[in-house]
């Protein structure tokens, strides 16, 4: 299988700078993929009081990213950048693949709407957006059906705000917390997550946020959430996905912020996750 990596160099969804440098740090691999695209942000506003930070600029960025990914016939891995870039990557995959499920691997739910957001950071809204909870305010460029919330799974959530819990419950999204992973094991949780996302669908889009890992292990992320999973658990999550690799129709790796990394700890983890996915999908 041919692999195409799209580097989404964007940190417009979060008030912390630096995640736009993540793809650049990971992109120096001439032989890793068959093609590499780079899409960069242009501007960023700094008004911390704004409850829709960078709405205009982020929409413009995601519109370009969406159309780029939609035009690619090969298997696409989108490397962020903050998690707001998944609005474009996931919806482009949904447009191409039609009826697919979704696995959202993240310490945060990213399930805010503009009505519930506290920070105004749009990287707290992409999961809600691609399941149709935000209207078309962040997805006006998409003209298909959104992901079915009941075929969508959050894996590893632990830093979830109360309004998000309500939004998730009302939408019908299945939630597996970090505590669930610790209690039942990453293998069991992922098998159930994959079952939900792929039962009676054409496959799944997977969005993997590195901040699911404990920040003592992976400090290079913009918004840290304590008491995360271990590197071994992160490996197990990836390996369970790889066992079902034919069902994965597209993949995101997001939120690596090299500006906040220590001794390249997070870089090495991000590199491992990216290279394992590329290597195994090429063998498909």
PyMOL commands that set and color helices and strands:
alter all, ss='L'
color gray80, all
select helices_A, chain A and resi 19-26+55-70+83-97+122-124+126-130+149-151+162-171+178-184+186-198+210-212+231-243+245-247+258-260+265-282
alter helices_A, ss='H'
color red, helices_A
select strands_A, chain A and resi 3-9+35-40+75-80+101-105+152-157+174-177+204-209+248-254
alter strands_A, ss='S'
color yellow, strands_A
deselect
rebuild
show_as cartoon
